[in-house]
Amino acid sequence: MALYITDRCINCDLCEPECPNQAISLGIEIYEIDPARCTECVGHHAAPRCREVCPVDCIPPDPAHAESPEALFAKYLRLTGRTGP
């Protein structure tokens, strides 16, 4: 499932450059994650980099965008233009 950023975000700017899919951008008040681009770093890293660097732990899974690991990998392939592992 995609991730999202809660209103606990302190706009520290650490998560945006860590996202390999450019899914994170500054919204009106806090950073936001585009669920169409978020793969939870599947295909890139072992764990979501944004969650690893967030100092306030404000990036939980988004229940509104539930996706299996296979679906996340398929999204990774589509976003990167790759055809397989």
C-alpha positions in Angstrom: 0.0 0.0 0.0 1.1 3.5 -0.6 2.3 5.7 2.3 1.0 9.1 3.4 2.3 11.9 5.5 0.2 13.0 8.6 -0.2 16.4 10.0 2.5 15.7 12.5 5.0 16.5 9.6 7.4 19.3 10.6 8.6 20.0 7.1 12.1 19.0 7.8 12.8 18.3 4.1 14.5 15.0 4.7 12.0 12.7 3.0 11.6 14.3 -0.4 15.2 13.8 -1.7 15.1 10.1 -0.4 12.2 9.1 -2.6 13.4 7.3 -5.7 10.0 7.7 -7.4 9.6 11.4 -6.9 6.4 10.7 -5.1 6.9 13.2 -2.4 6.4 16.9 -2.8 5.7 20.0 -0.7 2.0 20.5 -0.4 0.2 23.7 0.8 1.2 23.1 4.5 3.1 19.8 4.7 4.8 17.3 2.4 2.5 15.0 0.5 2.9 11.6 -1.1 1.4 10.8 -4.6 -0.1 7.3 -4.2 0.2 6.7 -7.9 4.0 7.0 -7.6 4.6 5.5 -4.1 5.9 1.9 -4.2 7.2 2.0 -0.6 10.6 1.8 -2.3 9.9 -1.7 -3.6 12.4 -2.4 -6.3 14.7 0.3 -5.0 15.4 -0.4 -1.3 14.6 -3.0 1.4 12.4 -0.5 3.3 10.8 2.9 2.6 13.5 5.4 2.8 11.2 8.3 3.8 10.1 6.4 6.9 13.7 5.6 7.8 14.7 9.3 7.7 11.6 10.8 9.2 12.5 12.2 12.7 8.9 12.4 13.9 7.6 9.1 12.5 4.7 10.6 10.6 4.6 8.4 7.5 2.3 5.4 8.0 0.7 3.1 5.4 -2.3 4.7 3.7 -5.3 2.4 4.2 -7.1 4.2 1.3 -4.4 2.8 -1.1 -3.9 -0.8 -0.1 -1.6 -2.7 -2.5 0.1 -6.0 -2.4 3.9 -6.3 -2.7 3.3 -7.7 -6.2 1.2 -4.7 -7.1 3.9 -2.3 -5.7 6.5 -4.2 -7.8 4.4 -3.9 -10.9 4.1 -0.1 -10.2 7.9 0.0 -9.8 8.3 -1.7 -13.2 5.9 0.7 -14.9 7.5 3.8 -13.3 11.0 2.7 -14.2 10.2 1.3 -17.6 11.8 -2.1 -16.7 10.3 -5.4 -17.7 11.4 -7.6 -14.8 13.8 -8.2 -11.9 
